[in-house]
């Protein structure tokens, strides 16, 4: 089992249960915007286009180029280009004094589990999807893509460094056994003939590829951290059972967890492709949250505005993916908002998102522009390609009007519709 890289106390009333006598913080992150001190950056080595499996198809059903290459290893030239961009990203962070860790390199092999087989593994480009850091613990997420079930092994060698601290990871079921049975997936969900209009109707009914009543699933990237509050997206990769497990687990540590829905997103999965808190409200200064326009008018975004966050709509990005016949990814143009805050004044942004860079600079952010277009095809943006290990700061309450953590999951979802 991957050890939890932690030793150290928490500050603040809500976070007192995290305290430890040792005093040295090996893992520590409560939000997306406190000063970053240590981070994991993904790798491109050994990456494949995920195979024909229910979770993957729910994201790429409308992308024939990606479908044509499902289950194939990515070409060596693409791996080299994406790897060079990730290495450069790591070097940029290290030059700013940030400690950078990388996943272990593993062979991409076929996987046989008791209930299923996968011809390839996905790869190790996006640690944000696999690991969730809240306070001074790491949670291994129970992913529902079979090609990603054992992705976590690339991070477990780092856990040995924390064994001396006497700590252990919290593994969300069924991440311990990789169950993922056929019954977890909605029958006939990815049948030919789907349209964007029909998919939106399904989203309005909260009909995702995964169902409830079988086992809990969530990707770590379905959660976004804002101090004492964690917002979790009900999506293809997160069912209500997964949310309920996370809610109960984090409640033991004084963290409130809220289930939200985004019915205007065709293929919802990973909340950091729709919203990104960049600067919290402090004193008389308002906070800033970057949002994708399709969700800008949602009640969830309204909740941030109600609590003194200014809403920055992402400018229309260049939709280069739709013009590139060689694109074999799953991300849409709104992956542009998937930026990484180094602190509440500095943001790492893909250099090709020039309109976004301008908009952020107008809000007085300092932008660190890096090449990242080749990485996006491998599964995500800049935020996806990282996982915070340590951020300097404490657990704060940024939502004085929020009470939805006292509601049932159904009540929470209705409140955000």
C-alpha positions as CSV (number, residue, x, y, z in Angstrom):
1,X,0.0,0.0,0.0
2,X,1.2,3.5,-0.9
3,X,2.2,5.3,2.3
4,X,0.8,8.7,3.0
5,X,3.7,11.2,2.7
6,X,2.8,13.0,5.9
7,X,4.0,14.0,9.2
8,X,2.7,17.1,10.8
9,X,0.0,19.1,12.4
10,X,-2.8,21.1,11.0
11,X,-3.8,24.7,11.8
12,X,-7.2,26.0,12.4
13,X,-10.3,24.8,14.3
14,X,-11.8,22.7,11.4
15,X,-8.5,20.9,10.7
16,X,-7.4,20.0,14.3
17,X,-7.8,16.3,13.8
18,X,-4.9,16.2,11.4
19,X,-2.4,17.1,14.1
20,X,0.7,15.0,14.8
21,X,3.5,15.3,17.3
22,X,6.3,15.2,14.8
23,X,5.7,18.6,13.4
24,X,7.3,18.0,9.9
25,X,4.8,18.3,7.0
26,X,5.5,15.9,4.3
27,X,2.1,16.3,2.7
28,X,0.0,19.4,3.1
29,X,-2.5,21.0,0.7
30,X,-6.0,22.4,1.4
31,X,-6.8,24.2,-1.8
32,X,-5.7,25.0,-5.4
33,X,-4.0,28.4,-4.8
34,X,-1.8,28.5,-1.7
35,X,2.0,28.8,-2.5
36,X,3.1,25.5,-4.1
37,X,6.2,23.9,-2.5
38,X,6.1,20.3,-3.8
39,X,4.3,18.7,-6.7
40,X,4.1,15.5,-8.8
41,X,4.4,16.1,-12.6
42,X,3.3,13.3,-14.9
43,X,5.3,11.5,-17.6
44,X,4.4,10.5,-21.2
45,X,6.4,7.3,-21.3
46,X,4.5,4.1,-22.1
47,X,1.2,5.9,-22.9
48,X,-1.6,4.3,-24.9
49,X,-4.9,5.4,-26.4
50,X,-7.3,3.8,-23.9
51,X,-9.2,0.8,-25.2
52,X,-12.9,0.3,-26.0
53,X,-14.3,0.3,-22.5
54,X,-17.4,1.9,-21.2
55,X,-15.7,4.8,-19.3
56,X,-13.5,5.8,-22.2
57,X,-16.3,5.5,-24.8
58,X,-18.5,7.8,-22.7
59,X,-16.0,10.6,-23.3
60,X,-14.9,9.9,-26.9
61,X,-18.1,8.6,-28.6
62,X,-18.1,11.7,-30.9
63,X,-14.4,11.6,-31.7
64,X,-13.8,9.1,-34.6
65,X,-10.1,9.8,-34.8
66,X,-9.6,8.7,-31.2
67,X,-12.0,5.7,-31.6
68,X,-10.0,4.5,-34.5
69,X,-6.8,4.1,-32.4
70,X,-8.3,2.8,-29.2
71,X,-6.1,0.2,-27.5
72,X,-3.0,1.2,-29.5
73,X,0.3,2.5,-28.0
74,X,0.9,6.1,-28.8
75,X,3.5,6.7,-31.5
76,X,7.1,7.2,-30.4
77,X,7.3,10.7,-31.9
78,X,4.2,11.8,-30.0
79,X,5.6,10.4,-26.7
80,X,8.8,12.2,-27.3
81,X,7.2,15.6,-27.9
82,X,4.8,15.2,-24.9
83,X,7.6,14.0,-22.7
84,X,9.8,17.0,-23.6
85,X,6.9,19.4,-22.7
86,X,6.4,17.6,-19.3
87,X,10.2,17.7,-18.6
88,X,10.3,21.4,-19.5
89,X,7.3,22.0,-17.2
90,X,9.1,20.2,-14.3
91,X,12.3,22.2,-15.0
92,X,10.3,25.5,-14.9
93,X,8.8,24.6,-11.5
94,X,12.2,23.5,-10.1
95,X,13.7,26.8,-11.3
96,X,11.2,28.5,-9.1
97,X,12.3,26.5,-6.0
98,X,9.4,23.9,-6.2
99,X,10.3,20.3,-5.4
100,X,9.2,18.1,-8.3
101,X,8.5,14.3,-8.1
102,X,7.8,12.1,-11.1
103,X,5.9,8.8,-11.4
104,X,7.9,5.6,-11.7
105,X,8.3,4.3,-15.3
106,X,6.3,1.1,-15.8
107,X,5.8,-1.2,-18.7
108,X,2.4,-0.8,-20.4
109,X,1.0,-4.3,-20.4
110,X,-2.3,-6.0,-20.7
111,X,-4.1,-6.3,-17.4
112,X,-6.2,-9.3,-16.3
113,X,-8.4,-8.8,-13.2
114,X,-10.9,-11.3,-11.8
115,X,-13.8,-9.7,-13.5
116,X,-12.3,-8.1,-16.7
117,X,-9.4,-7.7,-19.0
118,X,-7.8,-4.6,-20.5
119,X,-5.4,-4.9,-23.5
120,X,-3.4,-1.8,-22.5
121,X,-3.0,0.6,-19.6
122,X,-3.7,4.3,-20.1
123,X,-0.4,5.8,-19.0
124,X,0.9,8.1,-16.3
125,X,0.5,11.6,-17.6
126,X,-2.2,12.8,-15.2
127,X,-1.5,12.1,-11.5
128,X,-4.4,14.5,-10.6
129,X,-6.9,11.9,-11.6
130,X,-5.5,9.1,-9.4
131,X,-4.5,10.8,-6.2
132,X,-6.4,13.3,-4.0
133,X,-4.5,15.3,-1.4
134,X,-6.6,16.9,1.3
135,X,-4.7,18.3,4.3
136,X,-1.9,15.9,5.2
137,X,-3.2,12.8,3.6
138,X,-3.3,11.2,0.2
139,X,-6.4,9.3,-1.0
140,X,-6.1,6.8,-3.8
141,X,-9.2,7.2,-5.9
142,X,-11.3,4.2,-7.1
143,X,-11.2,4.9,-10.8
144,X,-13.8,3.3,-13.1
145,X,-11.7,3.1,-16.3
146,X,-10.3,-0.4,-16.3
147,X,-7.2,0.7,-18.2
148,X,-6.5,3.0,-15.3
149,X,-7.2,0.6,-12.4
150,X,-3.5,0.0,-11.6
151,X,-2.1,3.4,-12.6
152,X,-1.6,4.1,-8.9
153,X,1.3,1.6,-8.8
154,X,3.6,4.2,-10.5
155,X,3.3,6.4,-7.3
156,X,3.6,3.7,-4.7
157,X,7.4,3.6,-4.7
158,X,7.4,7.2,-3.3
159,X,5.3,6.0,-0.4
160,X,8.2,4.1,1.0
161,X,9.8,7.4,2.0
162,X,7.0,8.0,4.4
163,X,7.0,4.6,6.1
164,X,9.4,6.0,8.7
165,X,6.7,8.6,9.5
166,X,4.3,5.8,10.4
167,X,1.7,6.9,8.0
168,X,-0.6,5.1,5.5
169,X,-2.7,6.0,2.5
170,X,-6.5,6.0,2.6
171,X,-7.7,3.8,-0.2
172,X,-11.2,4.4,-1.3
173,X,-13.0,1.1,-2.2
174,X,-12.8,-0.6,-4.6
175,X,-9.4,0.9,-5.4
176,X,-7.9,-1.9,-3.2
177,X,-9.1,-4.7,-5.4
178,X,-9.9,-3.2,-8.8
179,X,-13.4,-4.7,-9.0
180,X,-15.1,-2.6,-11.7
181,X,-17.8,-5.2,-12.7
182,X,-19.9,-5.0,-15.8
183,X,-22.9,-4.1,-13.6
184,X,-21.3,-0.8,-12.8
185,X,-22.0,0.5,-16.3
186,X,-25.4,1.6,-17.7
187,X,-26.4,-1.0,-20.4
188,X,-26.4,0.3,-24.0
189,X,-25.0,3.7,-23.0
190,X,-22.5,4.1,-25.8
191,X,-24.7,2.8,-28.6
192,X,-24.2,4.3,-32.1
193,X,-26.5,7.2,-33.1
194,X,-25.9,9.3,-30.0
195,X,-26.2,13.1,-30.6
196,X,-25.2,16.1,-28.5
197,X,-28.9,16.9,-27.9
198,X,-29.7,13.4,-26.6
199,X,-26.6,13.4,-24.4
200,X,-27.6,16.7,-22.8
201,X,-31.0,15.2,-22.1
202,X,-29.3,12.4,-20.3
203,X,-27.2,14.9,-18.3
204,X,-30.4,16.7,-17.3
205,X,-31.6,13.4,-15.9
206,X,-28.2,12.6,-14.4
207,X,-27.8,9.5,-16.4
208,X,-24.1,8.8,-16.6
209,X,-22.2,5.8,-17.8
210,X,-21.7,4.6,-14.2
211,X,-24.7,3.7,-12.0
212,X,-25.3,3.5,-8.3
213,X,-26.0,0.5,-6.1
214,X,-23.0,-1.5,-7.3
215,X,-19.8,0.0,-5.9
216,X,-18.4,3.5,-5.2
217,X,-16.3,5.2,-7.9
218,X,-14.7,8.6,-8.3
219,X,-11.7,10.1,-10.0
220,X,-9.6,12.4,-7.8
221,X,-10.0,15.1,-10.4
222,X,-13.8,15.1,-9.8
223,X,-13.0,17.0,-6.6
224,X,-11.8,20.6,-6.3
225,X,-10.5,21.9,-3.0
226,X,-11.3,25.2,-1.4
227,X,-10.1,25.0,2.2
228,X,-12.8,23.6,4.5
229,X,-15.0,22.8,1.5
230,X,-14.5,20.3,-1.3
231,X,-16.8,20.3,-4.3
232,X,-17.3,17.0,-6.1
233,X,-18.8,16.6,-9.6
234,X,-21.5,14.0,-10.2
235,X,-20.3,12.7,-13.5
236,X,-19.3,9.7,-15.7
237,X,-16.5,9.0,-13.3
238,X,-18.1,9.8,-9.9
239,X,-21.3,8.2,-8.7
240,X,-23.3,9.0,-5.6
241,X,-21.8,6.1,-3.7
242,X,-18.3,7.4,-4.4
243,X,-19.3,10.9,-3.2
244,X,-20.9,9.5,-0.1
245,X,-17.7,7.6,0.8
246,X,-15.6,10.7,0.3
247,X,-18.1,12.9,2.3
248,X,-18.0,10.5,5.3
249,X,-14.2,10.2,5.1
250,X,-13.5,13.9,5.0
251,X,-16.2,14.8,7.5
252,X,-14.1,13.0,10.1
253,X,-11.5,15.7,9.5
254,X,-13.9,18.7,9.7
255,X,-14.0,19.1,5.9
256,X,-17.4,19.7,4.2
257,X,-18.0,17.9,0.9
258,X,-20.7,19.0,-1.6
259,X,-22.0,17.1,-4.6
260,X,-22.6,19.3,-7.7
261,X,-23.9,18.7,-11.2
262,X,-23.2,20.4,-14.5
263,X,-26.1,19.5,-16.9
264,X,-24.9,21.9,-19.6
265,X,-21.7,19.8,-20.1
266,X,-22.1,17.0,-22.7
267,X,-19.6,14.6,-21.2
268,X,-18.9,15.6,-17.6
269,X,-15.9,14.1,-16.0
270,X,-13.3,16.1,-13.8
271,X,-14.5,19.3,-12.4
272,X,-11.2,21.1,-13.1
273,X,-12.2,21.2,-16.8
274,X,-15.1,23.5,-15.9
275,X,-14.1,25.6,-12.9
276,X,-10.7,26.6,-11.3
277,X,-10.5,28.8,-8.2
278,X,-7.4,30.9,-8.5
279,X,-7.4,33.5,-5.7
280,X,-9.6,33.4,-2.5
281,X,-11.5,36.4,-1.1
282,X,-9.3,37.9,1.7
283,X,-10.3,40.9,3.8
284,X,-11.7,43.5,1.4
285,X,-10.3,41.8,-1.7
286,X,-12.6,39.6,-3.7
287,X,-11.5,36.2,-4.9
288,X,-11.2,35.0,-8.6
289,X,-12.6,31.8,-10.1
290,X,-12.0,30.9,-13.7
291,X,-14.9,29.2,-15.4
292,X,-15.8,27.7,-18.7
293,X,-18.7,29.6,-20.3
294,X,-21.0,26.5,-20.5
295,X,-21.2,26.4,-16.7
296,X,-20.9,30.2,-16.0
297,X,-24.6,30.7,-15.2
298,X,-25.0,27.6,-13.1
299,X,-26.1,27.8,-9.4
300,X,-22.8,26.3,-8.3
301,X,-20.9,29.2,-9.9
302,X,-23.5,31.6,-8.4
303,X,-22.6,30.2,-5.0
304,X,-19.0,31.3,-5.5
305,X,-20.2,34.8,-6.6
306,X,-22.4,35.0,-3.5
307,X,-19.4,34.4,-1.3
308,X,-17.3,37.2,-2.8
309,X,-15.6,35.4,-5.7
310,X,-15.4,37.3,-9.0
311,X,-16.2,35.0,-11.9
312,X,-13.8,35.2,-14.8
313,X,-15.2,33.6,-17.9
314,X,-12.6,31.9,-20.0
315,X,-12.3,33.6,-23.4
316,X,-13.2,31.5,-26.4
317,X,-10.1,29.2,-26.9
318,X,-8.8,28.1,-30.2
319,X,-10.5,24.8,-31.0
320,X,-7.4,23.3,-32.6
321,X,-8.4,19.7,-31.6
322,X,-11.3,19.7,-34.0
323,X,-9.1,20.7,-36.9
324,X,-6.3,18.3,-36.3
325,X,-7.0,14.9,-38.0
326,X,-4.2,13.3,-36.0
327,X,-5.7,14.3,-32.6
328,X,-6.3,11.1,-30.5
329,X,-7.3,12.6,-27.2
330,X,-10.6,13.2,-25.3
331,X,-10.3,16.8,-24.1
332,X,-12.3,19.7,-25.6
333,X,-11.2,23.3,-26.1
334,X,-12.3,24.2,-22.6
335,X,-9.2,22.3,-21.2
336,X,-7.8,25.8,-21.5
337,X,-9.1,26.5,-18.0
338,X,-7.0,23.6,-16.6
339,X,-4.3,25.9,-15.3
340,X,-2.1,25.5,-12.3
341,X,-1.8,28.3,-9.7
342,X,1.6,28.5,-8.1
343,X,0.2,31.0,-5.6
344,X,-2.7,33.4,-5.6
345,X,-0.8,35.7,-8.0
346,X,1.0,33.3,-10.4
347,X,-0.6,30.9,-12.8
348,X,1.0,28.4,-15.2
349,X,-0.9,28.5,-18.6
350,X,-0.5,26.8,-21.9
351,X,1.3,29.2,-24.2
352,X,-1.1,28.7,-27.1
353,X,-4.0,30.0,-24.9
354,X,-3.1,33.6,-25.7
355,X,-6.6,35.1,-25.0
356,X,-6.7,33.5,-21.6
357,X,-3.2,34.8,-20.8
358,X,-4.4,38.3,-21.6
359,X,-7.5,37.9,-19.5
360,X,-5.6,36.7,-16.5
361,X,-3.0,39.5,-16.8
362,X,-5.9,42.0,-16.8
363,X,-6.8,40.5,-13.5
364,X,-3.3,41.2,-12.3
365,X,-2.1,37.6,-12.4
366,X,1.5,36.8,-13.5
367,X,1.3,34.1,-16.2
368,X,4.0,31.5,-16.7
369,X,3.4,30.4,-20.3
370,X,4.7,26.9,-21.2
371,X,4.3,24.7,-24.3
372,X,1.8,22.0,-23.5
373,X,-0.3,21.3,-26.7
374,X,1.3,17.9,-27.3
375,X,0.5,16.7,-23.7
376,X,-3.2,17.5,-23.9
377,X,-3.8,14.6,-26.3
378,X,-2.5,12.3,-23.6
379,X,-5.4,13.0,-21.3
380,X,-5.5,16.5,-19.9
381,X,-4.2,20.0,-19.3
382,X,-1.6,21.5,-16.9
383,X,-3.6,21.0,-13.7
384,X,-4.3,17.4,-14.8
385,X,-0.6,16.7,-15.3
386,X,0.2,17.5,-11.7
387,X,-0.7,16.6,-8.2
388,X,0.1,18.9,-5.3
389,X,2.1,17.4,-2.5
390,X,2.6,20.5,-0.4
391,X,1.2,24.0,-0.4
392,X,2.1,26.5,2.3
393,X,-1.1,27.7,4.0
394,X,-3.9,26.5,6.3
395,X,-7.5,25.3,6.2
396,X,-9.8,28.3,5.7
397,X,-13.6,28.8,5.3
398,X,-14.3,30.7,2.1
399,X,-18.0,30.0,2.0
400,X,-19.9,31.5,5.0
401,X,-23.2,31.1,3.2
402,X,-22.8,27.4,2.4
403,X,-24.8,24.8,4.3
404,X,-25.4,22.0,1.7
405,X,-23.1,19.6,3.6
406,X,-26.0,19.0,5.9
407,X,-28.2,17.8,3.0
408,X,-28.6,14.4,1.5
409,X,-27.0,13.8,-1.9
410,X,-30.3,14.2,-3.7
411,X,-31.0,17.5,-1.9
412,X,-27.5,18.8,-2.7
413,X,-27.9,18.0,-6.4
414,X,-31.3,19.7,-6.6
415,X,-29.9,22.8,-4.9
416,X,-27.2,23.1,-7.6
417,X,-29.6,22.5,-10.6
